[in-house]
Amino acid sequence: MRGGGGISFYLFFLLVFSRSEAREMHSKRHQQLFKELKIPPISPLNPSKDFSVSEAIRFRRLSGAAYCERGLQNWTCEFCDEQSLVDVTVFESEKRFVKGFIGYDKERRRAVVSFRGTEPKSFENWLENLDATHAGFPVADFEGKGRVHAGFLDAYVQIRLNLTYAVARLSEKYSSFESDDDGVRLSVEEKGEKKDESSSKNEKDLPPFPIEITGHSLGGALATIAAMDLESGNHDPDRKHIIQKKVDVKSVYTFGSPRVGDGVFAEIYAERLGFKTYRLTHGRDVVPSVPNTLLGFRHVPTEVYEDRNGNITIGDGSGEWKGGEDHVWRRYSVSDHLYYLGEYICGCNS
């Protein structure tokens, strides 16, 4: 399985630019094109400080669990072994082949959201049909700044309402904390008590509801959009939202994510979430190279690059870090896209 599954080098370049344009990658004409597109300079933005392989493996399993066809809601799936989740809700859209889940981790006291990527059997068709249309990011505090891939945004919109209601329900159930005799914070729900009026009045003084987000492939793009969407709700003074409490996006781990938005989106994302985000890439994985920077797209930080020997290097926070997957000119491997940190990430149903 490891050695197969690649798409042709010719097909890859058909997806992003022509053969003639590829030969001009390092020419003066190419450099002038970058200036004309007014792409923001590639410089360190707001990098993550620490990286834990064990944490990355935990999130890899959570990303893989989103591919499971059975056992998600009662958390008995093949990949449901890295942590214990309760109150799991599965959300899905057949229209855009989007699927994911959200649950609550009582041990770490936070919600977890995971998005499935494109099924391996339809992966090459997805790459062939990937366009590069931009769309405005529909979040009030962006004020028209920053654009994202229209297809990724449409896919997210299909499940956004279900996700939002699920986050709201978990935040209501698990946000009101009191301490037990050992000083451990317990929610009113966990203590088996009902909320009274005084506890409701004090909810504004409670810390934001913590949440972790992950995804592989297309799921990585959806995780990036979801993280920004949920975090942006904290900047709306009116807060006339389904989710009444503020949300604290604790961490975002993506695996083989494509570029999601333009330079403005990447910079705003970096300012708010760059220091909490780990964008893992592997070897010659084809997906992180699309959509192309020539079309105005730019990666969010912080890249964590795993080479084919398993060596890991943390990027400088620029998003388009030249020491990571971007230094590999011929990025064509589907196999590298399906394996991360030594495991077949889509293997739940195999």
N, C-alpha and C positions, 0 to 999 in steps of 0.2 A: 504493500500500500504506500510505503514511504517514498518509493522511487517513481511512482506513476502519477498520473493525473494532471500533467502539465498542459497548458494550451500553447499553441505555437507562438513563436516570437513575432511572426508576421501578424497574427490575429491581435496580439496585444497592441501593436503600434497602430493598427486600424482603429482601435478603440479611442485613442487619444490624439493622434496626429498622423499625418501621412509619412511615407518613407523619406521623401525629400526633406521634410521638416525635421525628421529625426537626425539626418546627416548634418543639420545646421545647429545642433544643440549647443555647441561651444563656439559658434561663429560670432562675429561682430554683429551680424544681422539679428541673431537671436538675442544678444544683449540689448540691442536697440528696441526690440519688441517688448522686452520686460519694462523698459523705461516708458514706452508708449502706453502700456497697460496700467502704469502707475501702481504696481504691486508694492506694498509696504516693504521696507528693508528687512532682510532676514537677520534678525538679531535676537539675543536672549530676551525673553519677555518676563515670565514669572514662574521659574521652574520649581518642581517638587524637590524637596530637600532629602528625603529618605526613601529608600526602596527596600522592601522585604520580599525575598523570593517566596517564603512560606505564605505571605499574604497574597502574592500574585497567584500562587497555586490554588489558594482558596477561591479566589475570584474566577480562575480558569474553570474550576468545577461548577461554580454557579453559572457561568456563561454556557458551559456544556449542558447543564440541566435544562436550560431553555429549549434544547432540541428534543427533550424526552417527550414521547407520545403518551406515556402512562405514568401515574404515580406522583404527579406534581402537587395536586391539591392536598393530598394527605401526606405529602413529603416522604414517599417511599421509593422514589425513582432511583435508577442506578447511580446517578451522579449526586444524589441527595445525602452525601455522607460527610462532607466537610464541616457542616454545621447544622443545627436543628432549627427549622423554621416552623412557625405556627401561623394560623390565619392566612394561609396562602390563597391568593386569587390569581387565576390565569386569565389573561386578556388576549384576544386574537381577532384578526381581521382577515377574512378569506380574500377580500378584494385585493389587498396588497401583500398577501402572504406574510403578514406580520404576526408574531407571537411573542409573549413574554409572561413574566409572573412577578408578583410582589408578595412578600411575606415578612413576618416579624421575627427577629432573632432576639429571644429573651435573654440569652447569655450576654450578648454584646449590647443589648438594649437599643436596637435601631432597626429600621426597616431595610429591606434589600430588594432592589429591582434588577431584573435581568431580562435582556432582549435576545431573542434568537436571531441568528444570521440566516442567510440564504441557504436552503438545503443543498448539500453537495451535488445531488443528481441534477439540479437545475442551475448550478453555479455558472457554467460557461454561458448559458443563455442570458443570465442576469448581466454578466460582463458585456456581452455583445450589445444588449439593449440599454446599457447605461448611458444616459445623455449628460449634458453639463449645463442644464438650465438653472439659473439662479431665481430665488424668490425671496421677498422680504421676510424677515423673521418677525412673526406677529406677536411681539411682546411689547407692552405699552412703554416700558422704561427705555426701550431701544430708540424710540422716537425716529424710526425710519432708518437707523444706522445698522449696518451689517446685514448680509444676505447669506442664505444657505441654499444647498442643493434642493431644487423644487421636488424631486422625486423622494428624497429622504424626508423632507418636511411633510409631504402628502402621506407617506407611510406612517409617520408619527401621529399625524392628525387623526388617522383612522382609529387609534387606540387611546388617544389622549384623554378623552372624557372618562373612559373606564379606569384608566390609571389614576386620574385625578380623584375620582370618587374613592378608589381604594386607598390612596394616601390619606385622604381626609378621614376615612373610617379608622384607619390604624392610628392616626395622630390623635383622634378623639379618644380612642380606647386606651392608648398607652402613654399619653403625654402627661397626665395628671399624676405626679409622683409624690409619695410620702415615704418616710424612712421607717424601716423596721428596727428592732432592738439592736441589730448588728450594724446599723448605719447604712444598710443596703437600700437603695431607692426602689420602692414598689409602687406600681400604679394602683389607682383605686380599683380598677378592674381585677388586677391580680389579687388584691386583698378581699375581693368579693363584696365590696361595698358599692353603694350608689352615690353618684355625685350629688352634693347639695348646692345650694345657691352660692354659698361662700366660696366653695372650690371653683365654681364657674367664674366668679368674679376675679379670682386670683390667677386665672389661666394666662392672662396677659403678662404676668410676671414670670411665667415658666420659661425655661430655655427652649430654643427652637427644636423642632422634632428632627432627630437625626436619621439620615438615610444614606445608603450606599447604592451605587449604580454600576452595572457592568454589562458587557455585550461583546459578541464576536462578529466580525465581518459587517454586514448591514446592521446587525445588532449593536456594533460599536458606534456607528453613526447615530443610531436612535438613542443610545445611551448619552452621547454628547449633547444632542438636542434636548433630551429630557432633563439633563443636569442643569443646563442653562435655563430652561423653561421654569423648573421648580425653584431655582435660586432667584430668578428674576422677580418672582412673586413677592419676595421680601422687600423690593424697592418701590412697591406701589403703595402710597400712603393711604389710599382708600380701602385697599384690601377687600374689595367686594368679590371674593373668590369662594369657590367650593371649599378649598383648604383654608380654614380660618386661622390656623397657627402658622408662624414662620417655619421654614424648612431649613435645616442645616445639612447641606450636601457634604458628608464627611469625607468621601473618597469616590473617585471614578476610575475604574480599570477597564480599558478596552483592548481587544486583541484583533489585530489585522483590520483596523478600521480604515475606510477610505477617507479622503478629505471631505469635510462637511460643509464648510462655508468659505467666505472670502477673507481677505486680510483684516478687515474691520471686525468681523465676527471673531476671528482668531485672537485679536488683541483684546477685545472685551472679555472673551472667555478666559484668556490668560490672566487678566487682572482679577477676575472673580474666582476662578477655579483652577488656574494653571498649577498652583502649588498643591492642589489636592488630586491631580489627575496623572495617571500613568497610562500612556498609550503604547502598548507593547507591539513591536514588529518583529518579524522573524525571517532571517535569511534573504531569499529572493522572492518573498511573498509579493504577488502581483497587485493585490488590492490596495495597499497603502499608496501606490503610485497613481491612483485615479481618484477623482478627475484631475487632470493635469494642471500644474501651476500656470501654464500658458493661458488657461481659460479663467484665471483669476482666483483659483482655489488655493487655500493654505491650511496646513495642518495646525491643530492646537497642540500646545505643550502638555506633558513632557514626554518625549519619546524614550522608551526603554528598548534597546535593540538586542535581540538574541541572535547570535550567528549560528551557522549550521553545526558548530561544535558545542553549542550550549553555553558559550561565553556571553555574559551580559554586560552591556555598557549603558550608563544613564546619560541622556542627552543634556544639552546646555540650556534647554528651555525655549529654544527658538521656534520649535515646531518643525521647521524645515532644516533640521540639524544635518550637516554634511557628514558627520561621523556615523550616522545610523543607516537605515535602509536606503536613504537617498544617495549614499556613496556607491551603491550597487547599480551600475548603469542598466544592466539587462535584468529587469525584475519581471519574471515570467512564470514563477512556480505556483501552481495551485496546491501542490503537496505541502510546501512550506506554509501556505495559508491555513491548512487544516490541522497542522501540528504546532502546538505551543507548549513550551516548557516540558517537552518530552512526551506529550500525550495527544492522541487524536481527539480534538476538542468536540467533534460532532459525533462521537462514538456511542452515545447513549442507547441508540436503537439498533446498533450493529450486533 
